[in-house]
Amino acid sequence: MSLIFGIHNDKKPLTEIWPKDDNGDNEEAVFLCNLSSSDMEDELLVSMLDAYGIPTVKKYPCDGAFGKVILGMSGLGTDLFVPKSLYKDAVTLINQTEEDTDEQLS
């Protein structure tokens, strides 16, 4: 799956910061999760992962890109993809964030 395109938050092409495999090609992007766009949950997670050095690619399922342009959000949420080598780190960060939130609400 070739999803690696676009500009990263620090204005570098995403292909420059995306990890490379042994052949020097961009590493495979793997599906991490689908998040709601309505409450900025997708943007918050992308920012958190970025802070930990995990680049992400956002994809809007079906006609979601059209909704993003017209309404400012995708009605079907946002699919997030991360480099295969960083997938476990991303899942650990998400789970830790959920645990911390649950503790704060208790």
C-alpha positions in Angstrom: 0.0 0.0 0.0 1.5 3.3 -1.1 0.2 6.0 1.1 3.3 8.0 1.8 2.8 11.4 0.4 2.1 14.9 1.7 3.7 17.4 3.9 4.6 16.8 7.5 3.8 19.3 10.3 7.3 20.8 10.2 6.9 21.4 6.4 9.2 18.5 5.3 7.8 16.1 2.7 6.5 13.0 4.6 8.8 10.8 2.4 11.8 12.5 4.1 10.8 11.5 7.7 9.1 8.2 6.9 11.3 5.2 8.0 13.1 3.3 5.2 13.3 -0.5 4.8 16.6 -2.4 4.1 16.3 -1.5 0.4 16.0 2.2 1.1 12.3 2.3 0.1 9.6 3.8 2.3 8.5 1.3 4.9 5.0 -0.2 4.6 2.2 1.9 6.2 -0.1 -0.2 8.4 -3.6 0.7 9.6 -3.6 1.9 13.2 -7.2 3.0 13.8 -10.3 4.9 12.6 -11.1 8.0 14.7 -13.9 10.5 14.7 -13.2 13.8 13.1 -16.0 15.7 14.9 -14.3 16.2 18.2 -10.7 16.7 16.8 -9.8 13.3 18.2 -7.9 12.5 15.0 -5.8 15.7 15.2 -5.0 15.2 18.8 -3.7 11.7 18.3 -1.7 12.7 15.2 -0.1 15.5 17.3 0.7 13.1 20.2 2.2 10.5 17.9 4.2 13.2 16.1 5.6 14.4 19.5 6.9 10.8 20.0 8.5 10.7 16.6 5.9 8.5 14.9 4.8 9.9 11.6 1.2 9.3 10.5 -0.8 9.3 7.3 -4.4 10.3 7.4 -6.9 8.8 4.9 -10.6 9.6 4.7 -12.6 6.5 3.9 -15.1 6.4 1.0 -16.2 10.0 0.2 -14.8 11.3 3.4 -12.3 13.6 1.7 -15.2 15.4 0.1 -16.8 15.9 3.5 -13.5 17.2 4.9 -13.4 19.8 2.2 -17.0 20.9 2.3 -17.8 20.5 6.1 -14.4 20.6 7.6 -14.7 17.0 8.8 -15.2 13.5 7.4 -18.5 11.9 8.4 -16.8 8.5 8.3 -13.9 9.5 10.4 -10.2 9.4 9.7 -8.1 6.3 9.1 -4.6 6.6 10.6 -1.7 4.7 9.2 1.8 4.5 10.8 5.1 2.9 9.7 5.1 -0.9 10.3 8.2 -0.7 12.5 6.5 1.8 14.8 3.1 0.2 15.0 3.6 -1.4 18.4 4.9 1.9 19.9 1.9 3.7 18.6 -0.5 1.1 20.1 1.3 1.3 23.4 1.0 5.1 23.4 -2.7 5.0 22.6 -3.4 2.4 25.3 -1.4 4.3 27.9 -3.3 7.5 27.0 -6.7 5.6 27.5 -5.5 4.2 30.8 -4.4 7.7 32.0 -7.8 9.1 31.0 -9.7 6.4 32.8 -7.7 7.0 36.0 -8.4 10.7 35.8 -12.2 10.1 35.5 -12.3 7.7 38.4 
